């Protein structure tokens, strides 16, 4: 039998060692499992008018009955119609949304925190629904929930600096994939066949630069009461249609599918 020369033996050993180091955890030939899960979004329930509470309850039932597990549900704002300080209305909203079987996360909208009554409505919102900015990690993906109404409507709240605080959260993510939820999209609005100004141009530019400087996979919003899709630099912006029935809207919600940093969605309607 032919014997390998010493130099050749050493060369073969180095190749084998390199292959072991490059192999996924668990050994050679074992593939890493993809990051794959689902989450749901509801938005603009505007509880307190029309049949919006009943619509919300029906959508909660549908989400609970889905054939796949929802990692979480996010409400992207306008929970009530200017009723954050109304304890009866807030209790009704929390009762309906509290029936969701998945964890629920909230974002404040323009009908939740009112710029003319910012201090009082902020205090009531935080007591009922949580902080103005928060994060949670699911399967090593960082989900960030942030109130951006001070950026869009240009008012201030004591101690709240959304751009600076978002930047800090993204830095703490340390390169992990992130998804950002807020209420009103930063792009121009379009209705009645006319474009309407969105965020102030300088703030919008800072926002776009910030999210593109980190590993943000998507920004997800509500507010427009329509299905829309835009790009913020290289980051996709998903705008979800509402639960509420203004302008003849049919109640809807979304199911998102996250697979290795790519996000798709299905819009679901109730009759």
C-alpha positions in Angstrom: 0.0 0.0 0.0 1.3 3.5 -0.9 2.0 5.7 2.0 1.5 9.5 1.9 4.6 11.6 2.4 4.8 13.6 5.6 4.2 16.9 3.9 1.2 15.5 2.1 -0.2 14.1 5.4 0.2 17.5 7.1 -1.5 19.2 4.1 -4.5 16.8 4.3 -4.8 17.3 8.0 -4.9 21.1 7.6 -7.7 20.8 5.0 -9.7 18.5 7.3 -9.3 21.0 10.1 -10.4 23.9 8.0 -13.5 22.0 6.9 -14.4 21.3 10.5 -14.1 24.9 11.4 -16.3 26.0 8.5 -19.0 23.4 9.1 -22.3 24.4 10.8 -22.7 23.5 14.5 -23.4 19.9 14.8 -20.8 18.6 12.4 -20.0 18.3 8.7 -22.9 18.0 6.3 -25.5 19.3 8.8 -27.5 22.3 7.5 -28.5 25.2 9.8 -32.2 25.5 10.3 -33.8 28.6 8.8 -35.3 31.3 11.0 -39.0 31.0 10.1 -42.1 32.1 12.0 -45.3 34.1 11.6 -46.7 37.2 13.3 -49.8 39.3 12.9 -50.6 43.0 12.6 -53.8 44.9 13.3 -54.1 48.6 13.1 -56.4 51.6 13.4 -59.2 49.9 15.3 -60.6 53.3 16.4 -62.6 51.7 19.1 -65.3 54.0 20.4 -67.1 54.7 17.1 -69.4 52.7 14.8 -69.0 48.9 15.0 -65.2 49.0 15.5 -65.2 47.2 18.8 -67.2 44.3 17.2 -64.8 44.3 14.2 -61.9 44.1 16.6 -63.4 41.2 18.5 -64.1 39.3 15.3 -60.5 39.7 14.1 -59.2 38.5 17.5 -61.2 35.4 17.0 -59.8 34.9 13.5 -56.2 35.3 14.6 -56.7 32.9 17.5 -58.1 30.4 15.0 -55.3 30.5 12.5 -53.7 27.1 11.6 -50.2 28.3 12.2 -48.7 29.7 15.4 -48.4 33.5 15.7 -45.2 34.5 17.4 -46.9 37.7 18.5 -49.5 40.3 17.4 -48.7 44.0 17.0 -51.2 46.8 17.1 -49.7 49.8 15.2 -51.8 52.5 16.7 -55.1 54.4 16.9 -56.4 51.9 19.3 -59.3 54.1 20.3 -60.8 57.2 18.8 -59.3 59.9 21.0 -60.2 57.9 24.0 -57.0 57.1 25.8 -58.1 59.0 28.9 -61.5 57.4 28.9 -61.2 54.5 31.3 -64.3 52.7 30.1 -63.2 52.9 26.5 -59.7 51.8 27.3 -61.0 48.9 29.3 -63.2 47.8 26.4 -60.2 47.9 24.1 -57.9 46.0 26.5 -60.6 43.4 27.1 -61.1 42.7 23.4 -57.3 42.7 22.5 -56.5 40.8 25.7 -58.3 37.8 24.3 -55.5 37.3 21.8 -53.6 34.1 22.6 -50.3 35.4 21.3 -48.3 38.1 23.1 -49.5 41.6 22.1 -47.4 44.7 21.5 -48.7 48.2 21.0 -47.6 51.4 19.2 -49.1 54.8 19.9 -50.9 56.5 17.1 -52.2 60.1 16.6 -55.5 59.2 18.1 -53.8 57.7 21.1 -51.5 60.5 22.1 -53.0 63.9 21.2 -50.5 66.6 20.5 -52.7 69.3 22.1 -52.9 67.1 25.2 -49.6 65.4 25.0 -48.7 65.1 28.7 -52.1 63.8 29.8 -52.7 61.4 26.9 -49.1 60.1 27.1 -49.6 59.3 30.8 -52.9 57.5 30.2 -51.4 55.6 27.2 -48.3 54.4 29.1 -50.5 53.2 32.0 -52.8 51.2 29.7 -50.6 50.0 26.9 -46.9 50.4 27.8 -44.0 52.7 26.9 -43.4 54.9 23.9 -40.5 52.7 22.7 -39.8 49.1 23.5 -38.2 46.1 22.0 -38.5 42.3 22.2 -36.4 39.5 20.7 -38.0 36.5 19.0 -35.7 33.9 17.4 -32.8 36.3 17.5 -34.7 39.0 15.6 -35.1 42.3 17.3 -38.6 43.8 17.1 -38.9 47.5 17.9 -42.1 49.3 18.7 -41.8 53.1 18.7 -44.1 56.1 18.8 -43.1 58.6 16.1 -45.9 61.1 16.4 -43.5 63.7 17.8 -41.5 63.4 14.6 -44.5 63.6 12.2 -46.5 66.3 14.0 -43.4 68.2 15.4 -44.3 68.4 19.1 -42.2 67.3 22.1 -42.7 65.2 25.2 -40.5 65.4 28.2 -37.6 63.1 28.1 -38.6 61.5 24.8 -36.2 61.7 21.9 -37.3 59.0 19.4 -34.5 59.2 16.9 -31.8 59.1 19.5 -33.5 56.4 21.5 -34.1 54.3 18.4 -30.5 54.6 17.4 -29.4 53.3 20.8 -31.7 50.3 20.5 -30.4 49.5 17.0 -26.8 49.8 18.3 -27.7 47.4 21.1 -29.0 45.0 18.5 -25.3 44.6 17.5 -26.0 43.7 13.9 -28.9 41.3 14.5 -31.8 41.7 12.1 -34.4 44.2 13.3 -38.0 45.1 12.3 -39.5 48.5 13.3 -43.1 49.2 13.9 -44.6 52.7 14.2 -47.9 54.4 13.3 -47.8 57.0 10.5 -45.6 56.3 7.5 -42.8 58.8 6.8 -43.7 59.0 3.1 -46.2 61.4 1.4 -49.8 60.5 1.7 -52.1 60.4 -1.4 -55.9 60.8 -1.4 -58.5 62.7 -3.2 -56.2 62.5 -6.2 -53.7 64.8 -4.5 -50.3 64.2 -2.7 -50.2 65.4 0.9 -47.0 66.2 2.9 -45.7 63.4 5.1 -43.1 64.0 7.8 -40.9 67.1 7.6 -38.3 66.5 4.9 -35.2 66.9 7.2 -36.6 64.5 9.8 -37.6 62.0 7.2 -34.1 62.1 5.8 -32.6 61.5 9.2 -35.0 58.6 9.8 -34.1 57.0 6.4 -30.3 57.4 7.1 -30.7 55.9 10.5 -32.6 52.7 9.6 -30.3 52.1 6.5 -27.2 52.3 8.8 -28.3 49.2 10.6 -29.6 45.7 9.8 -33.3 46.7 9.5 -35.3 44.2 7.5 -38.6 46.2 7.3 -40.6 49.0 8.7 -44.3 48.2 9.3 -47.0 50.9 9.9 -50.7 51.7 9.7 -52.4 55.2 9.6 -53.1 55.5 5.8 -56.1 53.1 6.0 -54.9 51.4 2.8 -52.6 48.7 1.7 -49.3 50.3 0.4 -45.7 49.4 -0.2 -42.7 51.8 -0.4 -38.9 51.8 -0.1 -37.0 53.8 2.5 -33.6 53.6 0.8 -32.9 49.9 0.9 -35.5 49.1 3.6 -39.1 48.1 2.6 -42.0 49.9 4.2 -45.3 48.0 4.6 -48.4 50.0 5.2 -51.4 47.9 6.6 -55.1 48.5 5.9 -57.3 49.1 9.0 -59.8 47.3 11.2 -62.0 50.4 11.2 -64.7 51.1 8.6 -64.1 54.7 7.5 -64.4 55.3 3.7 -66.3 52.0 3.3 -63.3 50.0 4.4 -63.7 46.3 5.0 -62.1 45.2 8.3 -58.8 43.5 7.7 -55.5 42.4 9.4 -52.2 40.9 8.2 -50.3 37.7 8.6 -46.5 38.1 8.1 -44.1 35.3 7.4 -40.5 35.9 8.4 -37.9 33.6 6.7 -34.2 34.4 7.1 -34.6 38.2 6.9 -37.2 38.2 4.2 -40.8 39.2 5.0 -43.9 38.5 3.1 -47.5 39.0 4.1 -51.1 38.1 3.5 -54.0 40.6 4.0 -57.0 38.9 5.5 -60.6 40.4 5.5 -63.7 39.8 7.6 -67.2 40.1 6.2 
